[in-house]
């Protein structure tokens, strides 16, 4: 039995959401941050996020509380992917009643201790920039995973997922750009290959 969670993020098409669900994803992610090539328009979120099994994660970047509140009926989890302070994460959890995740980039060992300040159910450890397909520092991610429930992001793909699990031992994997034919458009072949690698 799988001991880690899988989030397929950056989804922009309902058929990709449903495929992720059929393949066994634990979470599906929708980017709601302006400027992202994977951003989901507000009027499309209700259809895209209709419940189909996986928990629904909304990814926000430096949004206001009111902006986040306008989406919460379609989400199960709020992921903060900007420069939000711990106090903001706590406020979002309080006013929405939803689980909150916080994305972070770890550049040096000393950065890890600071992550303890966030009242986050998951820490999404990403590479600088996010959504680029570049690997984060797996050694630093492993040190964080020894202390916190970490979702490893940044360049995870079918061809390295086994190594990521072995080297980082995360609570879960957050996968997006390396499953795409273009931003927001997932490859059915790559998604199926990912889950084939997981069950080996």
C-alpha positions in Angstrom: 0.0 0.0 0.0 1.2 3.5 -0.9 2.6 5.4 2.1 2.7 8.8 0.5 0.2 11.2 -1.0 0.0 12.4 -4.6 -1.2 15.9 -5.7 -1.6 16.6 -9.4 -1.5 20.4 -9.7 -2.0 23.1 -12.3 -5.2 21.4 -13.7 -7.2 23.5 -16.2 -9.3 20.8 -17.9 -12.1 18.7 -16.3 -11.1 15.6 -18.2 -7.6 15.9 -16.6 -9.2 16.3 -13.1 -11.3 13.1 -13.7 -8.2 11.2 -15.0 -6.2 12.2 -11.9 -9.1 10.9 -9.8 -9.3 7.6 -11.7 -5.6 7.0 -11.4 -5.6 7.5 -7.7 -4.5 11.1 -6.9 -5.2 12.2 -3.4 -5.4 15.8 -4.3 -6.1 17.9 -7.4 -4.7 21.5 -7.5 -6.1 24.6 -9.2 -3.8 27.7 -9.6 -5.8 30.8 -8.8 -2.8 33.2 -8.8 -2.7 36.0 -11.4 0.1 35.8 -13.8 0.5 32.0 -13.8 0.2 30.2 -17.2 -1.9 27.6 -15.4 -4.3 30.1 -13.8 -7.9 29.0 -13.7 -10.4 31.7 -14.4 -12.9 32.2 -11.5 -15.9 31.4 -13.7 -14.4 28.0 -14.6 -13.6 26.9 -11.0 -17.1 25.5 -10.1 -17.1 23.1 -13.1 -13.4 22.1 -12.7 -13.6 21.5 -9.0 -16.8 19.4 -8.8 -16.1 16.7 -6.3 -14.9 13.4 -7.8 -12.8 11.9 -5.1 -9.5 13.8 -4.5 -9.4 16.7 -2.1 -9.4 20.1 -4.0 -6.5 22.5 -3.4 -6.6 26.1 -4.4 -3.2 27.7 -4.9 -3.0 31.4 -4.1 -0.1 33.9 -4.2 -0.3 37.0 -2.0 -4.1 37.1 -2.2 -6.2 39.0 0.2 -8.5 37.2 2.7 -11.5 38.4 0.8 -10.1 37.1 -2.5 -9.5 33.7 -0.9 -13.0 33.7 0.7 -14.6 34.1 -2.7 -13.3 30.7 -3.7 -13.6 28.6 -0.6 -16.9 26.9 -1.4 -15.1 25.1 -4.3 -12.1 24.0 -2.3 -11.0 21.7 0.6 -7.5 23.1 1.1 -5.9 26.5 0.7 -2.2 26.6 -0.5 -0.3 29.8 0.0 2.4 30.1 -2.5 3.6 33.7 -2.0 5.3 35.7 0.8 2.4 35.3 3.2 3.6 35.4 6.9 2.6 32.8 9.5 0.0 35.2 10.9 -1.8 35.3 7.6 -1.8 31.5 7.3 -3.3 31.3 10.8 -6.0 33.9 9.9 -6.9 32.0 6.7 -7.3 28.7 8.6 -9.5 30.5 11.2 -11.8 32.3 8.8 -12.2 29.6 6.2 -12.2 26.6 8.4 -10.1 24.8 5.8 -6.7 23.1 6.0 -3.9 25.4 5.0 -0.6 24.5 3.2 2.4 26.8 2.8 4.8 26.6 -0.1 8.5 27.3 0.7 11.9 27.4 -1.0 14.7 26.2 1.1 18.0 27.7 0.1 20.1 26.7 3.2 19.8 24.6 6.3 19.1 27.6 8.5 15.8 28.2 6.5 14.3 25.0 7.8 13.9 26.1 11.4 11.8 29.1 10.3 9.2 26.8 8.7 8.1 25.8 12.2 6.3 29.2 12.6 3.7 28.3 10.0 0.5 26.7 11.2 0.4 24.6 8.1 -0.9 21.0 7.6 1.6 20.5 4.8 4.8 22.4 3.7 5.2 22.3 -0.1 8.9 22.4 -0.7 9.4 23.8 -4.2 12.2 25.1 -6.4 12.7 28.9 -6.9 10.0 30.3 -9.1 7.7 27.4 -8.9 6.1 25.7 -11.9 9.3 25.7 -13.9 10.0 21.9 -13.7 13.3 22.5 -12.0 14.3 20.3 -9.1 14.6 21.7 -5.6 17.4 20.7 -3.4 16.5 17.2 -2.3 19.0 17.1 0.5 17.5 20.1 2.1 14.0 18.8 1.4 14.8 15.6 3.2 16.0 17.5 6.2 12.7 19.4 6.2 10.8 16.2 5.8 12.4 14.8 8.9 10.7 17.5 10.9 7.5 18.5 9.0 4.9 16.9 6.7 6.4 17.8 3.4 4.9 17.7 -0.1 7.9 17.6 -2.5 7.4 19.8 -5.5 9.7 21.0 -8.2 10.5 18.8 -11.2 9.0 15.5 -9.9 8.2 13.3 -12.9 7.7 9.7 -13.9 11.4 9.2 -14.5 12.5 10.4 -11.1 9.6 9.7 -8.8 11.1 6.6 -7.3 14.4 8.4 -6.6 12.4 11.3 -5.0 10.6 9.0 -2.7 13.8 7.2 -1.7 15.9 10.3 -1.2 13.5 12.7 0.4 10.9 10.4 2.1 8.2 13.1 1.9 4.6 12.9 3.1 3.6 13.4 -0.5 4.5 14.6 -4.0 3.2 17.7 -5.7 3.5 17.2 -9.5 2.6 19.6 -12.3 4.7 20.8 -15.1 6.6 17.6 -15.9 3.2 16.0 -16.8 2.3 18.6 -19.4 2.4 19.0 -23.1 1.9 22.8 -22.5 1.2 24.8 -19.4 -2.0 23.5 -17.8 -2.5 20.8 -20.4 -1.7 17.4 -18.9 -0.5 14.5 -21.0 -2.7 11.4 -20.4 0.3 9.2 -21.3 2.6 10.9 -18.7 -0.1 10.8 -16.0 -0.6 7.1 -16.5 3.2 6.5 -16.6 3.5 8.4 -13.3 1.1 6.1 -11.5 2.6 3.0 -13.1 5.9 4.0 -11.6 4.3 4.6 -8.2 2.9 1.1 -8.0 6.2 -0.6 -8.9 
